[in-house]
Amino acid sequence: MSYTMESGMNTIVILSISMLLQLMAILLAIRLIRITGRCASWILIVLALILMEVRRGLPLFQMLFGNIPHFLATLTELVSLATSALLVVGVGLIAPLFQAIKRSEESLQESREWLSTTLTSIGDAVITTDTEGLITFMNPVAQSLTGWSQEEAEGVSLKKVFTIVDERTGEPREDPASRVIRKNKVDSLDHDTLLIAKDGARIPIDDSAAPIKNNQGEIIGTVLVFRDISSRKRAEEEVRRAHEELDQIFNTAAGGMRVIDRDFNIIQVNETFSTITGVSKEKAIGEKCYQVFHGPVCHTPQCCLTRILSGEKRIEEDIEKVRNDGQKVFCLVVATPFRGPDGQVIGIVESFQNIDERKRMEELLRLAKMVIENSPTVLFRWRAQKGWPVEFVTENVSRLGYQPQELLDGKILYASIVHPEDLDRVRQEIREQSALGNRHFQQEYRIVTKDGAVRWVDARTLAEYGPDGQICHYQGIIIDITERRQAEEALKFKKEQERLSAILDGNPIPAFVIDPEHRVVLWNRACESLTGVSKEQALGKPVDSAIFYQGQIRPVLADLVLDMDSKAMSRLYADKNLSPNTAIPEAFEAKDLLIINGVARNVYFLAARLRDSSGKIIGAIETIQDITEWEQLQKQFLHAQKMEAIGRLAGGVAHDFNNLLVIIRGYSEFLLSRLQEGAPLYREIDMIRKAGERAVSLTRQLLAFSRKQILQPKVLDLNALISDMEKMLHRLIGEDIALEVILDPNLERIKADPGQIEQVIMNLVVNARDAMPEGGKLTIRTDNMTHKMIVDHEPGHAEAKEGGFGRFACLSISDTGVGIDQQIIDQIFEPFFTTKEPGKGTGLGLSTVYGIVKQHEGFLRVESAPGQGSTFRIYLPALTLTRSDNETLTAVSLPKAQGKGERVLVVEDDSQVRAFASAMLRENGYLTFEAATVAEAIDIFEREQENIHLIFTDVTLPDKNGLELVDYLLSRHSRLKVLLCSGYTDERSQWPTIREGKLRFLKKPYTLSDMLQAVNEALQADPPSCTHIHTTPSNNTAA
């Protein structure tokens, strides 16, 4: 029972569901009636479905209410039969519909394929969307522009794929699909729209969008068509710019422009036209062309428009136009056709250029040309090539005898008309001006006319430069200034003559000038004094040679030079040392002996031609100079030069002897100290020592002569010195010679080395004694002298003139001996020159005197004649006393010479002197170290860890000088004692520095005792300060 009920329930459910489905089928069929339009077919099917619903309801009724009546069972079968019949008929009627649907689907598929192919192949981009704005289709162009593929974009919102913004503002714009659906009509985008592609590219586009509707007019989607307009935008921009440029060109053109149509109407003008005409743009447009800016041919057959319409292609002419205010303006008018799109002439374009200035310049040029052709000014233009070929020249060059064409044809070059004597100068000046970058320059030079005449021109030239930056042409003018130059030369000659006359009159040298006719035109006062002929007597007359040559008639040198008669000069002046003057062109010089004021004098003649600026000879000048005194001065100067050279040689030889004498004297003294007097060889060694002493004396004389002896000057009373020597001098000269001493009691002091002055007096007294073998008188005299007194007393003495202005103490030593021959008097001060018999003199006595006097900044003079005795005058500068001058040196007593083991560094480049000094110091209790150079000395000093008590060094060493060594060592060891040595006090031995620094100094050649004493005193003295030492550069020559 349970099963039965359950089964019945299932059946009821199934029947209920079946009835529900059939009800839905009925409703769908009813809808298809409206869609397909086939009412009968679908009504039958609906009735069949209703009957089937009834048929399904009967079993359900039976199950719910039990057995049904018999008629209902029969009715059920009838319903089934009717349902089958209705279905058969309905399906039969609807079968064509399905065939039509199939055909429609096939046709639709073909249409879709055709549409897809079409949309894919067109050049525009196409996107379709549904009503929700989701993309359903994109053709390849759309995919390319947006960067989205069909697969990526399908079903994506159009806003995301098709992003557009305003090109000007950058603001987003509404997507077309939304706008079309909202407006329900075809719509286009605004201009200036940019598509933002997937990669960020911004693409200008044009587009249009339209709704997609079904047959009932319902919107079922949208279609968007758009294209890339970048090329069009660029083209539009180019067109816009072109129009702007054309407008700018038209409106800013330098010339006025207007456009006229075929009816003479002005349709456009630019700003320049308004400026030229005085008519504004607004007023001009629309007016007739002949009413604005009227001209003589306006509105006539000759007007530009009429001629252009008649077929002329271009018109260009100068026309006088009238402005709106009546002012006349010259214009260059150019007219060309103005054509329409079809190429037909629809008017003309006229341009106007104001040529008032050009017309004015043309008139000025015409007038200038007229003036130039009638003036002395010639215009040239020539190429910067060899010879300066002429490219342009004005007609008035014929004034110079040349035809323009022969210059232009190159037959005559510009350089060929320049005077040959001026051509090189002209070329050089042009080169110099060009090198300085001066384009404009002015010159004056001579040119040669065709008939050979010489004319002066003032040339004003302009250099022209080519594209390569090089000068290619010269242009300029030449002005004939011959008359001006002649006037200037005449005036200049007159002024020069007056100036020369004034100069010559004030010149102490006799001089005169003659003109081309050999007449005297200038005669100075010195010439009057020389000849006794006044200026008034000489001017305007030929030179009378008798006044120069004591009545002899012979040509004057100026006469011969004026005519340049070389043969006559050579013949008449052959014995007068005639020669060309190397410093003055066209000048000759000669020497002769003239009697002036009764005295024979050596005279120097110099004569030269005189020329003006054009080179023309205008006369000659001659000077006559007494050179007697000058020749004497020249001899004295040459003698001084010779003495100086000999002195340098003597000083060098004596200096070399010093090192040898140190060895000779030192070792001989050492050996004698080791021998008893009377011992074997003692006498011989002592003779060696004495020979060394004589050699030292000889060396000192050489050094004195060469002025390289060490001086120890102090304030000296010359009178006291002579008085102290007087007894000794009496013994020296003997009893047969009388000695007279005359001393000026007011004699001024001098600053000198007493020993050297004694040497001078001794040498001169010995010479005087030897000059009086038979006896005589010797006079020693002192006097105060001024410079003026010396010059007045001895006017020809060169050294007196060079001695400066001041006071002098004069020492005179006179004898009554044999005198000195004038032929040898200039040689007596030369070393080794002597007139004594061999073996009776060294020849160094007077040379020593000469050197000592020179070293004391004095000078000396000799007066002598054979048989009349001799006088030697020595002039020494008088001293202005200061406190320091009165200070004297105190003598130093000789201490014991033995050392106590002190460590001494001996620095000496001479190996023998170094060995001697070291050996003797060691022998006397010192510990020594030897060095030949500064470098070796520093090395020893550092190696001994500065344990050195005394440095005993030569001043001049091969690598550096001794003072530099001392300065360095003192900076390392401030308690170091110093002893310097050298041969003499020239610039190499640094004597001024040594004396200023108060350094211990031992003069070469020294003896053993001298060295030991000096070493002992140096060790006992306070060490020097390195700050006191300031060396001067040495030449590194060994002392």
Secondary structure, 3 states (H helix, E strand, C coil): CHHHHHHHHHHHHHHHHHHHHHHHHHHHHHHHHHHHCCHHHHHHHHHHHHHHHHHHHHHHHHHHHCCCCHHHHHHHHHHHHHHHHHHHHHHHHHHHHHHHHHHHHHHHHHHHHHHHHHHHHCCCEEEEEECCCEEEEECHHHHHHHCCCHHHHCCCEHHHHCEEEECCCCCECCCHHHHHHHHCCCEECCCCEEEECCCCCEEEEEEEEEEEECCCCCEEEEEEEEEECHHHHHHHHHHHHHHHHHHHHHHHCCCEEEEEECCCEEEEECHHHHHHHCCCHHHHCCCEHHHCCECCCCCCCCCHHHHHHCCCCCEEEEEEEECCCCCEEEEEEEEEEEECCCCCEEEEEEEEEECHHHHHHHHHHHHHHHHHHCCCEEEEEEECCCCCCEEEECHHHHHHCCCHHHHHCCCCCHHHHECHHHHHHHHHHHHHHHHCCCCEEEEEEEEECCCCCEEEEEEEEEEEECCCCCEEEEEEEEEECHHHHHHHHHHHHHHHHHHHHHHHHHCCCCEEEECCCCEEEEECHHHHHHHCCCHHHHCCCECCHHHCCCCCCCCCHHHHHHHCCHHHHHHHCCCCCCEECCCCCCEEEEEEEEEECCEEEEEEEEEEEEECCCCCEEEEEEEEEECHHHHHHHHHHHHHHHHHHHHHHHHHHHHHHHHHHHHHHHHHHHHHHCCCCCCCCHHHHHHHHHHHHHHHHHHHHHHHHCCCCCCCCEEECHHHHHHHHHHHHHHHHCCCEEEEEECCCCCCCEEECHHHHHHHHHHHHHHHHHCCCCCEEEEEEEEEEEHHHHHHHCCCCHHHHHCCCCEEEEEEEEECCCCCCCCCHHHCCCCCCCCCCCCCCCCCHHHHHHHHHHHCCCEEEEEECCCCCEEEEEEEECCCCCHHHHCCCCCCCCCCCCCCCCEEEEECCCHHHHHHHHHHHHHCCCEEEEECCHHHHHHHHHHCCCCCCEEEEECECCCCEHHHHHHHHHHHCCCCEEEEEECCCCCCCCHHHHHHCCCCEEECCCCHHHHHHHHHHHHHCCCCCHHHCCCCCCCCCCC
